[in-house]
Amino acid sequence: MASSSNVWTWEQNKLFENSLATYNNDPDRFQKIAKIIGKTVDEVKVHYQNLVHDVNAIEAGKIPLPNYKTGEAQGQYNKKK
């Protein structure tokens, strides 16, 4: 069942990033990624467009790279112990 939420968990983001690399040249990549993550195709496309926008802004020097706390970039910061 697909989620209608705009909230993406760390795990969903990692699956999204890994799936983008896996299905890079696949014309059905958004459909496959949506099925893997449990999001709609439209949600995946919007998430991808946001990622492209953010990367372009970082590369253009418009926004700085995030300053992650130790472990946060690996998804450990917000996890319960």
C-alpha positions as CSV (number, residue, x, y, z in Angstrom):
1,M,0.0,0.0,0.0
2,A,1.4,3.4,-1.0
3,S,1.7,6.2,1.5
4,S,0.2,9.6,0.8
5,S,2.5,11.3,3.2
6,N,5.1,13.9,2.2
7,V,7.3,12.7,5.1
8,W,10.2,10.5,4.1
9,T,12.0,8.4,6.7
10,W,15.8,8.1,6.7
11,E,15.3,4.5,5.5
12,Q,13.0,5.6,2.6
13,N,15.6,8.2,1.6
14,K,18.4,5.6,1.5
15,L,16.2,3.2,-0.5
16,F,15.4,6.1,-2.8
17,E,19.1,7.1,-3.3
18,N,20.2,3.4,-3.9
19,S,17.3,2.8,-6.2
20,L,18.1,5.9,-8.3
21,A,21.6,4.5,-8.8
22,T,20.3,1.0,-9.6
23,Y,17.6,2.1,-12.0
24,N,19.5,5.1,-13.4
25,N,18.8,4.4,-17.1
26,D,15.5,2.5,-16.7
27,P,12.6,4.3,-18.3
28,D,10.3,2.8,-15.6
29,R,12.6,3.8,-12.7
30,F,10.0,6.0,-10.9
31,Q,7.5,3.2,-11.0
32,K,10.0,0.7,-9.7
33,I,11.3,3.0,-7.0
34,A,7.7,3.8,-5.8
35,K,7.0,0.1,-5.5
36,I,10.2,-0.5,-3.5
37,I,9.6,2.4,-1.1
38,G,5.9,2.3,-0.7
39,K,5.2,5.8,-2.1
40,T,3.2,6.9,-5.1
41,V,4.9,7.5,-8.5
42,D,4.0,11.2,-8.1
43,E,5.6,11.4,-4.6
44,V,8.8,9.8,-6.0
45,K,8.9,12.2,-8.9
46,V,8.4,15.2,-6.6
47,H,11.1,13.9,-4.2
48,Y,13.5,13.5,-7.2
49,Q,12.7,17.0,-8.4
50,N,13.4,18.4,-4.9
51,L,16.7,16.5,-4.8
52,V,17.8,17.9,-8.2
53,H,16.9,21.4,-7.1
54,D,18.9,21.0,-3.8
55,V,21.9,19.6,-5.6
56,N,21.9,22.4,-8.1
57,A,21.6,25.0,-5.4
58,I,24.5,23.4,-3.4
59,E,26.7,23.2,-6.6
60,A,25.9,26.8,-7.4
61,G,27.0,27.9,-3.9
62,K,23.5,29.1,-3.0
63,I,23.2,27.0,0.1
64,P,26.0,25.3,2.1
65,L,26.4,21.6,2.6
66,P,24.6,20.4,5.7
67,N,26.6,20.2,8.9
68,Y,25.5,16.9,10.3
69,K,26.0,15.9,13.9
70,T,28.0,12.7,14.4
71,G,26.1,9.7,13.1
72,E,23.2,11.8,11.7
73,A,24.2,11.3,8.1
74,Q,24.2,7.6,8.7
75,G,20.7,7.7,10.1
76,Q,21.7,7.1,13.6
77,Y,21.0,10.4,15.2
78,N,17.2,10.1,15.5
79,K,17.0,6.4,16.1
80,K,15.9,5.1,19.4
81,K,18.5,3.1,21.3
